[in-house]
């Protein structure tokens, strides 16, 4: 399995740091030349590789860490995303139900990435919390996952474990997944909830 993070703003860099903490290699990309953010990637760690968008989309698992409004532009990088797992880290706060066609935002993202297996996740924590070590006083920080593809959710859950988190699967995108998606100008009930699980 190889991994990529598309989007290298605050959330993208925070995700890269999570990979670096665990010694897991990940490519990072934006629509810009990778040289323009190479020094930032190098400062995070040796396992963080700046690359082009065209190279990043060859990864098996791709974290989409861009503004919700930019997801369709990223989706144009491939005509078909068959078999790839997209981890949707976007938040569609302020996007009206009409603009989403009455669907949860993650469903809209899934439709843009034709053939992909979409998992909504890692989006409910603010960057400052996600940036912290997930080991907390003998417990581990929770990340919520939701997907219409159980196998994809299980694979992302295993990765979350490798990154030091405890994954909790909320079920389908339009069921439990609504708890971690924005609804126009309100937030899902689990967004911003910083929970720690103790074994």
C-alpha positions as CSV (number, residue, x, y, z in Angstrom):
1,X,0.0,0.0,0.0
2,X,1.3,3.5,-0.8
3,X,-0.2,6.7,0.4
4,X,-0.6,10.3,-0.7
5,X,-2.0,13.5,0.7
6,X,-3.4,16.0,-1.8
7,X,-3.6,19.5,-0.3
8,X,-0.7,20.8,1.8
9,X,-2.3,23.5,3.8
10,X,-2.8,23.3,7.5
11,X,-4.7,20.0,7.5
12,X,-2.5,18.4,4.8
13,X,0.6,19.2,6.7
14,X,-0.9,17.9,9.9
15,X,-1.7,14.6,8.2
16,X,1.8,14.4,6.9
17,X,3.1,14.9,10.5
18,X,0.9,12.0,11.6
19,X,2.6,9.8,9.0
20,X,6.0,11.1,10.0
21,X,5.4,10.3,13.7
22,X,4.7,6.7,12.7
23,X,7.5,6.4,10.2
24,X,5.1,5.7,7.3
25,X,6.1,7.1,3.9
26,X,3.6,9.4,2.2
27,X,3.7,11.6,-0.8
28,X,2.3,15.1,-0.6
29,X,1.0,17.2,-3.5
30,X,-0.9,20.3,-4.5
31,X,-1.6,21.8,-7.9
32,X,1.7,23.8,-7.5
33,X,5.2,22.7,-8.4
34,X,6.5,20.4,-5.6
35,X,9.6,22.5,-5.4
36,X,7.5,25.3,-3.9
37,X,6.7,23.3,-0.8
38,X,9.7,20.9,-0.7
39,X,11.4,22.7,2.3
40,X,8.2,22.5,4.4
41,X,7.9,18.7,3.6
42,X,11.6,18.2,4.4
43,X,11.1,19.9,7.8
44,X,8.3,17.4,8.7
45,X,10.5,14.4,8.0
46,X,12.4,12.2,5.6
47,X,9.4,10.0,4.8
48,X,7.4,12.9,3.4
49,X,7.9,13.2,-0.3
50,X,6.8,16.3,-2.3
51,X,5.4,15.3,-5.6
52,X,3.2,16.4,-8.5
53,X,-0.5,15.9,-8.5
54,X,-0.1,13.5,-11.5
55,X,2.3,11.3,-9.4
56,X,0.2,11.6,-6.2
57,X,-2.9,10.1,-7.8
58,X,-1.0,6.9,-8.5
59,X,-1.2,6.0,-4.8
60,X,-3.5,3.3,-3.5
61,X,-4.9,5.5,-0.7
62,X,-5.3,9.2,-1.2
63,X,-6.2,11.7,1.5
64,X,-8.2,14.6,0.0
65,X,-7.2,17.5,2.2
66,X,-8.3,20.4,0.0
67,X,-11.2,22.9,0.3
68,X,-14.5,21.2,-0.5
69,X,-15.0,23.6,-3.4
70,X,-11.7,22.3,-4.9
71,X,-12.5,18.6,-4.9
72,X,-14.0,18.5,-8.5
73,X,-10.8,20.1,-9.9
74,X,-8.6,17.4,-8.2
75,X,-11.0,14.7,-9.6
76,X,-10.1,15.8,-13.1
77,X,-6.6,14.4,-12.6
78,X,-7.8,10.9,-13.6
79,X,-10.7,9.9,-15.8
80,X,-11.4,6.9,-13.6
81,X,-10.4,6.3,-10.0
82,X,-11.3,2.6,-10.1
83,X,-10.2,0.7,-7.0
84,X,-8.5,3.7,-5.3
85,X,-9.5,4.6,-1.8
86,X,-10.2,8.3,-1.3
87,X,-10.2,9.5,2.3
88,X,-12.4,12.6,2.2
89,X,-11.1,15.1,4.8
90,X,-13.1,18.0,3.4
91,X,-15.8,19.9,5.2
92,X,-18.6,21.5,3.2
93,X,-19.5,24.1,5.8
94,X,-21.6,26.9,4.3
95,X,-22.4,24.9,1.1
96,X,-26.2,24.8,0.8
97,X,-28.3,21.6,0.5
98,X,-29.4,22.8,-3.0
99,X,-25.8,23.0,-4.2
100,X,-25.3,19.4,-2.9
101,X,-28.4,18.2,-4.6
102,X,-29.8,17.3,-1.3
103,X,-27.1,14.7,-0.7
104,X,-24.4,14.5,2.1
105,X,-21.2,16.2,0.9
106,X,-19.3,13.0,1.0
107,X,-21.7,11.5,-1.6
108,X,-21.0,14.4,-3.9
109,X,-17.3,13.9,-3.5
110,X,-17.6,10.2,-4.2
111,X,-19.5,10.9,-7.4
112,X,-16.7,13.2,-8.6
113,X,-14.1,10.5,-8.1
114,X,-15.6,8.0,-10.5
115,X,-15.0,4.4,-9.5
116,X,-13.3,5.3,-6.2
117,X,-14.0,3.7,-2.8
118,X,-14.6,6.7,-0.6
119,X,-14.1,6.9,3.2
120,X,-15.0,10.0,5.1
121,X,-12.6,10.5,7.9
122,X,-10.0,12.6,9.8
123,X,-12.2,15.7,9.2
124,X,-13.9,16.1,12.6
125,X,-10.8,17.3,14.5
126,X,-9.3,20.8,14.1
127,X,-5.7,20.9,12.9
128,X,-4.4,21.9,16.3
129,X,-5.8,18.7,17.8
130,X,-5.1,16.4,14.9
131,X,-1.5,17.6,15.1
132,X,-1.0,16.3,18.7
133,X,0.3,12.9,19.5
134,X,-2.7,10.6,19.5
135,X,-1.4,8.8,22.6
136,X,-3.2,10.7,25.5
137,X,-2.6,9.8,29.1
138,X,-2.7,6.0,28.5
139,X,-5.5,6.2,25.9
140,X,-5.6,7.0,22.1
141,X,-7.4,9.7,20.3
142,X,-10.5,8.6,18.3
143,X,-11.0,9.3,14.6
144,X,-14.4,8.6,13.1
145,X,-14.7,6.8,9.7
146,X,-17.8,6.4,7.5
147,X,-18.2,4.7,4.2
148,X,-20.5,2.8,1.9
149,X,-17.7,0.3,1.3
150,X,-16.9,-1.8,4.4
151,X,-13.6,-3.1,3.1
152,X,-12.3,0.4,2.3
153,X,-13.3,1.5,5.8
154,X,-11.5,-1.4,7.3
155,X,-8.3,-0.6,5.3
156,X,-8.4,3.0,6.4
157,X,-9.2,1.9,9.9
158,X,-6.1,-0.3,9.9
159,X,-4.0,2.7,8.7
160,X,-5.5,4.9,11.4
161,X,-4.4,2.3,14.0
162,X,-0.9,2.3,12.5
163,X,-0.9,6.1,12.8
164,X,-1.7,5.7,16.5
165,X,-5.5,6.5,16.5
166,X,-8.5,4.5,17.4
167,X,-10.9,4.3,14.5
168,X,-14.7,4.2,15.1
169,X,-16.8,3.2,12.1
170,X,-20.1,5.2,12.0
171,X,-21.5,3.1,9.1
172,X,-22.9,4.4,5.8
173,X,-22.3,8.0,4.5
174,X,-25.9,8.9,4.6
175,X,-26.6,7.3,8.0
176,X,-24.0,7.6,10.9
177,X,-21.9,9.6,8.5
178,X,-24.2,12.6,8.8
179,X,-22.8,13.1,12.3
180,X,-19.4,14.1,10.8
181,X,-20.6,16.2,7.9
182,X,-21.5,19.9,7.8
183,X,-25.1,20.7,6.9
184,X,-25.2,24.2,5.3
185,X,-24.1,26.5,8.2
186,X,-24.3,23.9,11.0
187,X,-21.9,21.2,11.9
188,X,-22.6,17.4,12.4
189,X,-22.9,16.5,16.0
190,X,-19.6,14.7,16.3
191,X,-17.5,17.4,14.5
192,X,-14.9,19.0,16.9
193,X,-15.6,16.3,19.5
194,X,-12.1,15.3,20.8
195,X,-12.6,11.8,22.3
196,X,-10.0,9.5,23.8
197,X,-10.5,5.7,24.1
198,X,-8.9,3.8,27.0
199,X,-8.3,0.1,26.5
